[in-house]
Amino acid sequence: MLDFFRLDGRVALVTGGSRGLGKSMALGLAQAGATTVLCARHLDACEAAAAEIAAQTGQTCLGLAADATR
């Protein structure tokens, strides 16, 4: 089923990507082939989540600190 939704060559930006639903969605997007950019308020947690997703999927995953509420 995942082959039907391939995202190779696409970039996905996920806000709140360091934990919870955001992290789960980022993992799913990376598993589908997307280069994934995680955005969260705390850089350390975001970079750790990005490294974990990259290790699990072999896809490029970046973590950036940003506050989307401002």
PDB file of N, CA, C and O in Angstrom, chain B, residues numbered from 101:
ATOM      1  N   MET B 101       0.824  -1.191   0.000  1.00  0.00           N
ATOM      2  CA  MET B 101       0.000   0.000   0.000  1.00  0.00           C
ATOM      3  C   MET B 101       0.865   1.252   0.000  1.00  0.00           C
ATOM      4  O   MET B 101       0.514   2.256  -0.619  1.00  0.00           O
ATOM      5  N   LEU B 102       2.005   1.191   0.700  1.00  0.00           N
ATOM      6  CA  LEU B 102       2.864   2.364   0.788  1.00  0.00           C
ATOM      7  C   LEU B 102       3.400   2.770  -0.579  1.00  0.00           C
ATOM      8  O   LEU B 102       3.620   3.958  -0.817  1.00  0.00           O
ATOM      9  N   ASP B 103       3.613   1.829  -1.471  1.00  0.00           N
ATOM     10  CA  ASP B 103       4.112   2.156  -2.806  1.00  0.00           C
ATOM     11  C   ASP B 103       3.145   3.051  -3.566  1.00  0.00           C
ATOM     12  O   ASP B 103       3.570   3.813  -4.435  1.00  0.00           O
ATOM     13  N   PHE B 104       1.876   2.978  -3.263  1.00  0.00           N
ATOM     14  CA  PHE B 104       0.870   3.804  -3.922  1.00  0.00           C
ATOM     15  C   PHE B 104       1.034   5.280  -3.554  1.00  0.00           C
ATOM     16  O   PHE B 104       0.665   6.159  -4.333  1.00  0.00           O
ATOM     17  N   PHE B 105       1.580   5.549  -2.383  1.00  0.00           N
ATOM     18  CA  PHE B 105       1.714   6.909  -1.875  1.00  0.00           C
ATOM     19  C   PHE B 105       3.165   7.369  -1.798  1.00  0.00           C
ATOM     20  O   PHE B 105       3.506   8.130  -0.892  1.00  0.00           O
ATOM     21  N   ARG B 106       4.021   6.944  -2.699  1.00  0.00           N
ATOM     22  CA  ARG B 106       5.441   7.301  -2.667  1.00  0.00           C
ATOM     23  C   ARG B 106       5.610   8.814  -2.756  1.00  0.00           C
ATOM     24  O   ARG B 106       4.898   9.488  -3.501  1.00  0.00           O
ATOM     25  N   LEU B 107       6.560   9.336  -1.988  1.00  0.00           N
ATOM     26  CA  LEU B 107       6.846  10.769  -1.953  1.00  0.00           C
ATOM     27  C   LEU B 107       8.295  11.058  -2.322  1.00  0.00           C
ATOM     28  O   LEU B 107       8.845  12.079  -1.910  1.00  0.00           O
ATOM     29  N   ASP B 108       8.914  10.178  -3.087  1.00  0.00           N
ATOM     30  CA  ASP B 108      10.303  10.381  -3.499  1.00  0.00           C
ATOM     31  C   ASP B 108      10.433  11.711  -4.234  1.00  0.00           C
ATOM     32  O   ASP B 108       9.607  12.051  -5.081  1.00  0.00           O
ATOM     33  N   GLY B 109      11.494  12.464  -3.892  1.00  0.00           N
ATOM     34  CA  GLY B 109      11.736  13.748  -4.531  1.00  0.00           C
ATOM     35  C   GLY B 109      10.923  14.889  -3.951  1.00  0.00           C
ATOM     36  O   GLY B 109      11.010  16.015  -4.442  1.00  0.00           O
ATOM     37  N   ARG B 110      10.142  14.629  -2.929  1.00  0.00           N
ATOM     38  CA  ARG B 110       9.323  15.660  -2.284  1.00  0.00           C
ATOM     39  C   ARG B 110       9.929  16.024  -0.936  1.00  0.00           C
ATOM     40  O   ARG B 110      10.657  15.234  -0.337  1.00  0.00           O
ATOM     41  N   VAL B 111       9.620  17.230  -0.467  1.00  0.00           N
ATOM     42  CA  VAL B 111      10.066  17.686   0.849  1.00  0.00           C
ATOM     43  C   VAL B 111       8.826  17.931   1.702  1.00  0.00           C
ATOM     44  O   VAL B 111       7.884  18.592   1.264  1.00  0.00           O
ATOM     45  N   ALA B 112       8.830  17.398   2.914  1.00  0.00           N
ATOM     46  CA  ALA B 112       7.717  17.577   3.843  1.00  0.00           C
ATOM     47  C   ALA B 112       8.200  18.357   5.059  1.00  0.00           C
ATOM     48  O   ALA B 112       9.228  18.021   5.646  1.00  0.00           O
ATOM     49  N   LEU B 113       7.459  19.402   5.439  1.00  0.00           N
ATOM     50  CA  LEU B 113       7.739  20.186   6.640  1.00  0.00           C
ATOM     51  C   LEU B 113       6.700  19.804   7.682  1.00  0.00           C
ATOM     52  O   LEU B 113       5.498  19.918   7.442  1.00  0.00           O
ATOM     53  N   VAL B 114       7.168  19.351   8.843  1.00  0.00           N
ATOM     54  CA  VAL B 114       6.269  18.906   9.908  1.00  0.00           C
ATOM     55  C   VAL B 114       6.499  19.776  11.129  1.00  0.00           C
ATOM     56  O   VAL B 114       7.579  19.747  11.718  1.00  0.00           O
ATOM     57  N   THR B 115       5.488  20.557  11.519  1.00  0.00           N
ATOM     58  CA  THR B 115       5.596  21.345  12.741  1.00  0.00           C
ATOM     59  C   THR B 115       5.244  20.444  13.920  1.00  0.00           C
ATOM     60  O   THR B 115       4.408  19.548  13.803  1.00  0.00           O
ATOM     61  N   GLY B 116       5.887  20.690  15.049  1.00  0.00           N
ATOM     62  CA  GLY B 116       5.674  19.838  16.216  1.00  0.00           C
ATOM     63  C   GLY B 116       6.227  18.444  16.001  1.00  0.00           C
ATOM     64  O   GLY B 116       5.686  17.466  16.517  1.00  0.00           O
ATOM     65  N   GLY B 117       7.307  18.355  15.237  1.00  0.00           N
ATOM     66  CA  GLY B 117       7.822  17.064  14.817  1.00  0.00           C
ATOM     67  C   GLY B 117       8.743  16.361  15.790  1.00  0.00           C
ATOM     68  O   GLY B 117       9.233  15.275  15.483  1.00  0.00           O
ATOM     69  N   SER B 118       8.996  16.937  16.947  1.00  0.00           N
ATOM     70  CA  SER B 118       9.955  16.309  17.857  1.00  0.00           C
ATOM     71  C   SER B 118       9.348  15.203  18.715  1.00  0.00           C
ATOM     72  O   SER B 118      10.081  14.414  19.313  1.00  0.00           O
ATOM     73  N   ARG B 119       8.000  15.134  18.785  1.00  0.00           N
ATOM     74  CA  ARG B 119       7.375  14.097  19.611  1.00  0.00           C
ATOM     75  C   ARG B 119       5.913  13.906  19.203  1.00  0.00           C
ATOM     76  O   ARG B 119       5.367  14.679  18.415  1.00  0.00           O
ATOM     77  N   GLY B 120       5.313  12.897  19.738  1.00  0.00           N
ATOM     78  CA  GLY B 120       3.886  12.665  19.552  1.00  0.00           C
ATOM     79  C   GLY B 120       3.460  12.452  18.114  1.00  0.00           C
ATOM     80  O   GLY B 120       4.152  11.800  17.332  1.00  0.00           O
ATOM     81  N   LEU B 121       2.298  13.019  17.775  1.00  0.00           N
ATOM     82  CA  LEU B 121       1.738  12.854  16.437  1.00  0.00           C
ATOM     83  C   LEU B 121       2.635  13.424  15.355  1.00  0.00           C
ATOM     84  O   LEU B 121       2.766  12.835  14.281  1.00  0.00           O
ATOM     85  N   GLY B 122       3.258  14.572  15.627  1.00  0.00           N
ATOM     86  CA  GLY B 122       4.142  15.174  14.630  1.00  0.00           C
ATOM     87  C   GLY B 122       5.301  14.263  14.280  1.00  0.00           C
ATOM     88  O   GLY B 122       5.651  14.115  13.109  1.00  0.00           O
ATOM     89  N   LYS B 123       5.891  13.657  15.286  1.00  0.00           N
ATOM     90  CA  LYS B 123       7.008  12.733  15.047  1.00  0.00           C
ATOM     91  C   LYS B 123       6.531  11.504  14.286  1.00  0.00           C
ATOM     92  O   LYS B 123       7.220  11.028  13.384  1.00  0.00           O
ATOM     93  N   SER B 124       5.367  10.990  14.638  1.00  0.00           N
ATOM     94  CA  SER B 124       4.817   9.827  13.940  1.00  0.00           C
ATOM     95  C   SER B 124       4.522  10.146  12.480  1.00  0.00           C
ATOM     96  O   SER B 124       4.780   9.328  11.597  1.00  0.00           O
ATOM     97  N   MET B 125       3.985  11.328  12.228  1.00  0.00           N
ATOM     98  CA  MET B 125       3.705  11.728  10.846  1.00  0.00           C
ATOM     99  C   MET B 125       4.999  11.906  10.064  1.00  0.00           C
ATOM    100  O   MET B 125       5.090  11.507   8.903  1.00  0.00           O
ATOM    101  N   ALA B 126       5.998  12.507  10.705  1.00  0.00           N
ATOM    102  CA  ALA B 126       7.291  12.689  10.041  1.00  0.00           C
ATOM    103  C   ALA B 126       7.909  11.343   9.687  1.00  0.00           C
ATOM    104  O   ALA B 126       8.483  11.188   8.609  1.00  0.00           O
ATOM    105  N   LEU B 127       7.796  10.377  10.578  1.00  0.00           N
ATOM    106  CA  LEU B 127       8.309   9.035  10.304  1.00  0.00           C
ATOM    107  C   LEU B 127       7.588   8.418   9.106  1.00  0.00           C
ATOM    108  O   LEU B 127       8.229   7.842   8.227  1.00  0.00           O
ATOM    109  N   GLY B 128       6.279   8.535   9.067  1.00  0.00           N
ATOM    110  CA  GLY B 128       5.506   7.996   7.952  1.00  0.00           C
ATOM    111  C   GLY B 128       5.864   8.649   6.631  1.00  0.00           C
ATOM    112  O   GLY B 128       5.965   7.971   5.609  1.00  0.00           O
ATOM    113  N   LEU B 129       6.058   9.962   6.643  1.00  0.00           N
ATOM    114  CA  LEU B 129       6.443  10.680   5.423  1.00  0.00           C
ATOM    115  C   LEU B 129       7.821  10.235   4.949  1.00  0.00           C
ATOM    116  O   LEU B 129       8.043  10.049   3.752  1.00  0.00           O
ATOM    117  N   ALA B 130       8.744  10.067   5.890  1.00  0.00           N
ATOM    118  CA  ALA B 130      10.087   9.605   5.532  1.00  0.00           C
ATOM    119  C   ALA B 130      10.042   8.174   5.000  1.00  0.00           C
ATOM    120  O   ALA B 130      10.749   7.848   4.047  1.00  0.00           O
ATOM    121  N   GLN B 131       9.226   7.326   5.599  1.00  0.00           N
ATOM    122  CA  GLN B 131       9.085   5.951   5.114  1.00  0.00           C
ATOM    123  C   GLN B 131       8.527   5.917   3.694  1.00  0.00           C
ATOM    124  O   GLN B 131       8.797   4.986   2.934  1.00  0.00           O
ATOM    125  N   ALA B 132       7.744   6.941   3.342  1.00  0.00           N
ATOM    126  CA  ALA B 132       7.181   7.032   1.994  1.00  0.00           C
ATOM    127  C   ALA B 132       8.169   7.653   1.012  1.00  0.00           C
ATOM    128  O   ALA B 132       7.865   7.778  -0.174  1.00  0.00           O
ATOM    129  N   GLY B 133       9.357   8.047   1.496  1.00  0.00           N
ATOM    130  CA  GLY B 133      10.407   8.533   0.609  1.00  0.00           C
ATOM    131  C   GLY B 133      10.659  10.019   0.633  1.00  0.00           C
ATOM    132  O   GLY B 133      11.537  10.498  -0.085  1.00  0.00           O
ATOM    133  N   ALA B 134       9.919  10.772   1.437  1.00  0.00           N
ATOM    134  CA  ALA B 134      10.090  12.223   1.472  1.00  0.00           C
ATOM    135  C   ALA B 134      11.336  12.619   2.263  1.00  0.00           C
ATOM    136  O   ALA B 134      11.696  11.969   3.244  1.00  0.00           O
ATOM    137  N   THR B 135      11.981  13.687   1.823  1.00  0.00           N
ATOM    138  CA  THR B 135      12.962  14.370   2.658  1.00  0.00           C
ATOM    139  C   THR B 135      12.135  15.136   3.679  1.00  0.00           C
ATOM    140  O   THR B 135      11.242  15.897   3.306  1.00  0.00           O
ATOM    141  N   THR B 136      12.418  14.945   4.950  1.00  0.00           N
ATOM    142  CA  THR B 136      11.554  15.485   5.993  1.00  0.00           C
ATOM    143  C   THR B 136      12.287  16.526   6.823  1.00  0.00           C
ATOM    144  O   THR B 136      13.432  16.328   7.229  1.00  0.00           O
ATOM    145  N   VAL B 137      11.603  17.642   7.067  1.00  0.00           N
ATOM    146  CA  VAL B 137      12.134  18.711   7.907  1.00  0.00           C
ATOM    147  C   VAL B 137      11.219  18.831   9.117  1.00  0.00           C
ATOM    148  O   VAL B 137      10.025  19.099   8.980  1.00  0.00           O
ATOM    149  N   LEU B 138      11.789  18.629  10.306  1.00  0.00           N
ATOM    150  CA  LEU B 138      11.033  18.752  11.545  1.00  0.00           C
ATOM    151  C   LEU B 138      11.235  20.141  12.114  1.00  0.00           C
ATOM    152  O   LEU B 138      12.343  20.677  12.089  1.00  0.00           O
ATOM    153  N   CYS B 139      10.180  20.714  12.617  1.00  0.00           N
ATOM    154  CA  CYS B 139      10.231  22.042  13.214  1.00  0.00           C
ATOM    155  C   CYS B 139       9.601  21.948  14.601  1.00  0.00           C
ATOM    156  O   CYS B 139       8.468  21.487  14.744  1.00  0.00           O
ATOM    157  N   ALA B 140      10.337  22.385  15.620  1.00  0.00           N
ATOM    158  CA  ALA B 140       9.822  22.390  16.986  1.00  0.00           C
ATOM    159  C   ALA B 140      10.522  23.500  17.766  1.00  0.00           C
ATOM    160  O   ALA B 140      11.516  24.058  17.303  1.00  0.00           O
ATOM    161  N   ARG B 141      10.005  23.814  18.937  1.00  0.00           N
ATOM    162  CA  ARG B 141      10.574  24.911  19.724  1.00  0.00           C
ATOM    163  C   ARG B 141      11.927  24.587  20.328  1.00  0.00           C
ATOM    164  O   ARG B 141      12.739  25.489  20.535  1.00  0.00           O
ATOM    165  N   HIS B 142      12.187  23.322  20.615  1.00  0.00           N
ATOM    166  CA  HIS B 142      13.428  22.938  21.284  1.00  0.00           C
ATOM    167  C   HIS B 142      14.337  22.193  20.315  1.00  0.00           C
ATOM    168  O   HIS B 142      14.016  21.089  19.873  1.00  0.00           O
ATOM    169  N   LEU B 143      15.468  22.801  19.989  1.00  0.00           N
ATOM    170  CA  LEU B 143      16.368  22.267  18.970  1.00  0.00           C
ATOM    171  C   LEU B 143      16.899  20.884  19.328  1.00  0.00           C
ATOM    172  O   LEU B 143      16.946  20.008  18.464  1.00  0.00           O
ATOM    173  N   ASP B 144      17.297  20.667  20.572  1.00  0.00           N
ATOM    174  CA  ASP B 144      17.881  19.376  20.953  1.00  0.00           C
ATOM    175  C   ASP B 144      16.917  18.221  20.694  1.00  0.00           C
ATOM    176  O   ASP B 144      17.300  17.210  20.106  1.00  0.00           O
ATOM    177  N   ALA B 145      15.675  18.370  21.128  1.00  0.00           N
ATOM    178  CA  ALA B 145      14.677  17.314  20.930  1.00  0.00           C
ATOM    179  C   ALA B 145      14.374  17.124  19.451  1.00  0.00           C
ATOM    180  O   ALA B 145      14.168  16.001  18.992  1.00  0.00           O
ATOM    181  N   CYS B 146      14.347  18.209  18.721  1.00  0.00           N
ATOM    182  CA  CYS B 146      14.045  18.142  17.293  1.00  0.00           C
ATOM    183  C   CYS B 146      15.164  17.444  16.522  1.00  0.00           C
ATOM    184  O   CYS B 146      14.900  16.606  15.660  1.00  0.00           O
ATOM    185  N   GLU B 147      16.396  17.788  16.829  1.00  0.00           N
ATOM    186  CA  GLU B 147      17.530  17.140  16.162  1.00  0.00           C
ATOM    187  C   GLU B 147      17.607  15.655  16.518  1.00  0.00           C
ATOM    188  O   GLU B 147      17.951  14.829  15.672  1.00  0.00           O
ATOM    189  N   ALA B 148      17.288  15.315  17.767  1.00  0.00           N
ATOM    190  CA  ALA B 148      17.301  13.907  18.179  1.00  0.00           C
ATOM    191  C   ALA B 148      16.231  13.114  17.430  1.00  0.00           C
ATOM    192  O   ALA B 148      16.488  11.999  16.974  1.00  0.00           O
ATOM    193  N   ALA B 149      15.043  13.682  17.302  1.00  0.00           N
ATOM    194  CA  ALA B 149      13.969  13.011  16.564  1.00  0.00           C
ATOM    195  C   ALA B 149      14.339  12.861  15.095  1.00  0.00           C
ATOM    196  O   ALA B 149      14.086  11.817  14.494  1.00  0.00           O
ATOM    197  N   ALA B 150      14.933  13.895  14.516  1.00  0.00           N
ATOM    198  CA  ALA B 150      15.343  13.842  13.108  1.00  0.00           C
ATOM    199  C   ALA B 150      16.401  12.764  12.892  1.00  0.00           C
ATOM    200  O   ALA B 150      16.341  12.023  11.911  1.00  0.00           O
ATOM    201  N   ALA B 151      17.360  12.673  13.797  1.00  0.00           N
ATOM    202  CA  ALA B 151      18.405  11.649  13.681  1.00  0.00           C
ATOM    203  C   ALA B 151      17.809  10.248  13.803  1.00  0.00           C
ATOM    204  O   ALA B 151      18.222   9.334  13.090  1.00  0.00           O
ATOM    205  N   GLU B 152      16.853  10.078  14.694  1.00  0.00           N
ATOM    206  CA  GLU B 152      16.195   8.779  14.876  1.00  0.00           C
ATOM    207  C   GLU B 152      15.426   8.375  13.613  1.00  0.00           C
ATOM    208  O   GLU B 152      15.498   7.226  13.177  1.00  0.00           O
ATOM    209  N   ILE B 153      14.700   9.315  13.038  1.00  0.00           N
ATOM    210  CA  ILE B 153      13.929   9.033  11.819  1.00  0.00           C
ATOM    211  C   ILE B 153      14.862   8.728  10.657  1.00  0.00           C
ATOM    212  O   ILE B 153      14.610   7.804   9.884  1.00  0.00           O
ATOM    213  N   ALA B 154      15.937   9.498  10.527  1.00  0.00           N
ATOM    214  CA  ALA B 154      16.905   9.255   9.446  1.00  0.00           C
ATOM    215  C   ALA B 154      17.534   7.873   9.583  1.00  0.00           C
ATOM    216  O   ALA B 154      17.718   7.172   8.588  1.00  0.00           O
ATOM    217  N   ALA B 155      17.863   7.480  10.810  1.00  0.00           N
ATOM    218  CA  ALA B 155      18.475   6.166  11.036  1.00  0.00           C
ATOM    219  C   ALA B 155      17.502   5.030  10.711  1.00  0.00           C
ATOM    220  O   ALA B 155      17.902   3.996  10.176  1.00  0.00           O
ATOM    221  N   GLN B 156      16.234   5.227  11.035  1.00  0.00           N
ATOM    222  CA  GLN B 156      15.229   4.185  10.799  1.00  0.00           C
ATOM    223  C   GLN B 156      14.872   4.036   9.329  1.00  0.00           C
ATOM    224  O   GLN B 156      14.561   2.938   8.870  1.00  0.00           O
ATOM    225  N   THR B 157      14.916   5.152   8.583  1.00  0.00           N
ATOM    226  CA  THR B 157      14.394   5.131   7.213  1.00  0.00           C
ATOM    227  C   THR B 157      15.452   5.251   6.127  1.00  0.00           C
ATOM    228  O   THR B 157      15.212   4.864   4.983  1.00  0.00           O
ATOM    229  N   GLY B 158      16.627   5.787   6.474  1.00  0.00           N
ATOM    230  CA  GLY B 158      17.649   6.032   5.461  1.00  0.00           C
ATOM    231  C   GLY B 158      17.381   7.274   4.635  1.00  0.00           C
ATOM    232  O   GLY B 158      18.095   7.540   3.669  1.00  0.00           O
ATOM    233  N   GLN B 159      16.362   8.038   5.000  1.00  0.00           N
ATOM    234  CA  GLN B 159      16.019   9.276   4.291  1.00  0.00           C
ATOM    235  C   GLN B 159      16.660  10.470   4.993  1.00  0.00           C
ATOM    236  O   GLN B 159      16.984  10.403   6.179  1.00  0.00           O
ATOM    237  N   THR B 160      16.837  11.551   4.258  1.00  0.00           N
ATOM    238  CA  THR B 160      17.327  12.784   4.854  1.00  0.00           C
ATOM    239  C   THR B 160      16.235  13.365   5.739  1.00  0.00           C
ATOM    240  O   THR B 160      15.088  13.501   5.313  1.00  0.00           O
ATOM    241  N   CYS B 161      16.593  13.706   6.968  1.00  0.00           N
ATOM    242  CA  CYS B 161      15.649  14.298   7.906  1.00  0.00           C
ATOM    243  C   CYS B 161      16.394  15.361   8.702  1.00  0.00           C
ATOM    244  O   CYS B 161      17.414  15.073   9.328  1.00  0.00           O
ATOM    245  N   LEU B 162      15.891  16.576   8.679  1.00  0.00           N
ATOM    246  CA  LEU B 162      16.533  17.702   9.353  1.00  0.00           C
ATOM    247  C   LEU B 162      15.666  18.179  10.504  1.00  0.00           C
ATOM    248  O   LEU B 162      14.439  18.092  10.440  1.00  0.00           O
ATOM    249  N   GLY B 163      16.298  18.685  11.559  1.00  0.00           N
ATOM    250  CA  GLY B 163      15.581  19.260  12.688  1.00  0.00           C
ATOM    251  C   GLY B 163      15.921  20.730  12.827  1.00  0.00           C
ATOM    252  O   GLY B 163      17.095  21.098  12.860  1.00  0.00           O
ATOM    253  N   LEU B 164      14.899  21.574  12.908  1.00  0.00           N
ATOM    254  CA  LEU B 164      15.084  23.018  13.037  1.00  0.00           C
ATOM    255  C   LEU B 164      14.277  23.540  14.217  1.00  0.00           C
ATOM    256  O   LEU B 164      13.178  23.058  14.490  1.00  0.00           O
ATOM    257  N   ALA B 165      14.827  24.527  14.913  1.00  0.00           N
ATOM    258  CA  ALA B 165      14.101  25.159  16.009  1.00  0.00           C
ATOM    259  C   ALA B 165      13.313  26.341  15.465  1.00  0.00           C
ATOM    260  O   ALA B 165      13.863  27.210  14.789  1.00  0.00           O
ATOM    261  N   ALA B 166      12.027  26.365  15.766  1.00  0.00           N
ATOM    262  CA  ALA B 166      11.171  27.484  15.369  1.00  0.00           C
ATOM    263  C   ALA B 166       9.904  27.440  16.212  1.00  0.00           C
ATOM    264  O   ALA B 166       9.446  26.370  16.613  1.00  0.00           O
ATOM    265  N   ASP B 167       9.353  28.606  16.473  1.00  0.00           N
ATOM    266  CA  ASP B 167       8.093  28.705  17.201  1.00  0.00           C
ATOM    267  C   ASP B 167       7.031  29.170  16.213  1.00  0.00           C
ATOM    268  O   ASP B 167       6.998  30.346  15.852  1.00  0.00           O
ATOM    269  N   ALA B 168       6.176  28.277  15.776  1.00  0.00           N
ATOM    270  CA  ALA B 168       5.167  28.589  14.761  1.00  0.00           C
ATOM    271  C   ALA B 168       4.020  29.424  15.315  1.00  0.00           C
ATOM    272  O   ALA B 168       3.157  29.855  14.552  1.00  0.00           O
ATOM    273  N   THR B 169       3.989  29.663  16.627  1.00  0.00           N
ATOM    274  CA  THR B 169       2.908  30.459  17.209  1.00  0.00           C
ATOM    275  C   THR B 169       3.186  31.948  17.139  1.00  0.00           C
ATOM    276  O   THR B 169       2.312  32.757  17.451  1.00  0.00           O
ATOM    277  N   ARG B 170       4.392  32.319  16.733  1.00  0.00           N
ATOM    278  CA  ARG B 170       4.741  33.749  16.683  1.00  0.00           C
ATOM    279  C   ARG B 170       4.994  34.198  15.275  1.00  0.00           C
ATOM    280  O   ARG B 170       5.299  35.368  15.046  1.00  0.00           O
TER     281      ARG B 170
END
